[in-house]
Amino acid sequence: MTDKENLKLKLAYVPGLRGVVLSEIKNKTNFEIVGEDKDAFYIEYMDNFEEVKILKTVSRAYLVDRSANYNPFYISNHKSILSDLIKIVKSHNEANSFKSFKINCAGSDSKEILEIKEYIRHEFAVGEKDEADLKIYIAKKDEAWEVGIQITSRPLSLREYKVRNMSGAMDPTIAYSLNYLCELEKYETYLNVFSGSATLMIEAGLNYDNLEKIIGFDNNKEHLSLSVQNIKKAGLIKKANVKEFDVKDQPDLGSFDVITSDLPFGMSISKGEDLESLYKTFIEYCEKHLNEGGRLGVYTSQFKIFESLISRSNFKLEKEVKIDLITNENEYLPVKIMVFGLGNLK
Ligand SMILES: C[S@@+](CC[C@H](N)C(=O)[O-])C[C@H]1O[C@@H](n2cnc3c(N)ncnc32)[C@H](O)[C@@H]1O
């Protein structure tokens, strides 16, 4: 059996969120960070995986083992290294959680990897699939090789409350981070403009009991209907409300301590709609409806347009986080979370 002394847990996050992830680990856990990789922290192995699942900024967690020996050839001759790791992960999940597997490794058609795949297929009665439950990788890291198994069948970022995925919906770890950067613990009322499937509202409602009023609006009926289903599933129906409005009609819903928005861009704006004029209307709306001392948190890939417009307003930039979003086409899309303050901040 694998010597657990050598095992680590690897916590991977969206590129750019390092600072927020570090704060969350420090504030919520007593994990000691024992190493770092590109967009991931390593902590010592612990038997209770539930403790890792409380982290809302971590996208994926892996059980990893590392050695200078663990190249594919060595693993194919010492398959118990892999099977021991898989057994640990399986023991932390319900039976039948893993029906398919995928191995990520350079040279995945080599004789050694084909042999390893055949072994896993046979030993664990799982089929190979691209969108697999059991995710395995073998990767060269500096002078050593790392073998890793994702500890859950779905990424941690895929939240239970999502009834289905909406194209253009926000990654929940980014939504959590935007709310965190707005320092929601200091406030009571929260408005989400362009609420879509309600990711921001739900992440706020689930993580900040102090919020008394959470309201969102969107002009798309389908998005509104999905957001109501998500809110229900999250158990927030009494706390969070969505309404059908177009920001251009300047709906009067009162004033709020915090306004957040995953701004429309690309697919989520109507054909022929002028982004600049939409963003200008949004900023005017926020100036009217944000309380003095309140915060405005926005997220967009069109940050150049937004920055130029907001520089002419009363909002002062307080924090920003640049993120490299990986698109469905596996390309990097630069996006920004920006937090602005109005007047003297709390
Ligand atoms: C980027 S999406 C928001 C996604 C959301 N954060 C989520 O996680 O599902 C932008 C939303 O803005 C809405 N929208 C676009 N133009 C609008 C307008 N003029 N007034 C209100 N909502 C609008 C779209 O329907 C879409 O749901």
The ligand as an SDF file (V2000), in Angstrom:
LIG
                    3D

 27 29  0  0  0  0  0  0  0  0999 V2000
  -22.9760   37.4160  -18.8110 C   0  0  0  0  0  0  0  0  0  0  0  0
  -24.6680   37.0750  -18.5590 S   0  0  0  0  0  0  0  0  0  0  0  0
  -24.8190   36.9040  -16.8370 C   0  0  0  0  0  0  0  0  0  0  0  0
  -24.6100   35.4850  -16.4180 C   0  0  0  0  0  0  0  0  0  0  0  0
  -24.7770   35.2390  -14.9400 C   0  0  0  0  0  0  0  0  0  0  0  0
  -23.7430   35.8760  -14.1390 N   0  0  0  0  0  0  0  0  0  0  0  0
  -24.7770   33.7450  -14.6560 C   0  0  0  0  0  0  0  0  0  0  0  0
  -23.8650   33.2450  -13.9730 O   0  0  0  0  0  0  0  0  0  0  0  0
  -25.6560   33.0680  -15.1700 O   0  0  0  0  0  0  0  0  0  0  0  0
  -25.3930   38.6200  -18.8930 C   0  0  0  0  0  0  0  0  0  0  0  0
  -26.9060   38.6750  -18.7280 C   0  0  0  0  0  0  0  0  0  0  0  0
  -27.3280   39.9870  -19.0790 O   0  0  0  0  0  0  0  0  0  0  0  0
  -28.6550   39.8970  -19.5990 C   0  0  0  0  0  0  0  0  0  0  0  0
  -28.9080   41.1590  -20.3460 N   0  0  0  0  0  0  0  0  0  0  0  0
  -28.3710   41.5660  -21.5310 C   0  0  0  0  0  0  0  0  0  0  0  0
  -28.8300   42.7960  -21.8410 N   0  0  0  0  0  0  0  0  0  0  0  0
  -29.6610   43.1890  -20.8320 C   0  0  0  0  0  0  0  0  0  0  0  0
  -30.4200   44.3880  -20.5680 C   0  0  0  0  0  0  0  0  0  0  0  0
  -30.4220   45.4100  -21.4290 N   0  0  0  0  0  0  0  0  0  0  0  0
  -31.1360   44.4600  -19.4070 N   0  0  0  0  0  0  0  0  0  0  0  0
  -31.1480   43.4210  -18.5370 C   0  0  0  0  0  0  0  0  0  0  0  0
  -30.4590   42.2600  -18.7390 N   0  0  0  0  0  0  0  0  0  0  0  0
  -29.7290   42.1420  -19.8690 C   0  0  0  0  0  0  0  0  0  0  0  0
  -28.6180   38.6290  -20.4460 C   0  0  0  0  0  0  0  0  0  0  0  0
  -29.9080   38.1100  -20.5810 O   0  0  0  0  0  0  0  0  0  0  0  0
  -27.7020   37.7220  -19.6060 C   0  0  0  0  0  0  0  0  0  0  0  0
  -28.4480   36.8720  -18.7780 O   0  0  0  0  0  0  0  0  0  0  0  0
  1  2  1  0
  2  3  1  0
  2 10  1  0
  3  4  1  0
  4  5  1  0
  5  6  1  0
  5  7  1  0
  7  8  2  0
  7  9  1  0
 10 11  1  0
 11 12  1  0
 11 26  1  0
 12 13  1  0
 13 14  1  0
 13 24  1  0
 14 15  1  0
 14 23  1  0
 15 16  2  0
 16 17  1  0
 17 18  1  0
 17 23  2  0
 18 19  1  0
 18 20  2  0
 20 21  1  0
 21 22  2  0
 22 23  1  0
 24 25  1  0
 24 26  1  0
 26 27  1  0
M  CHG  2   2   1   9  -1
M  END
$$$$
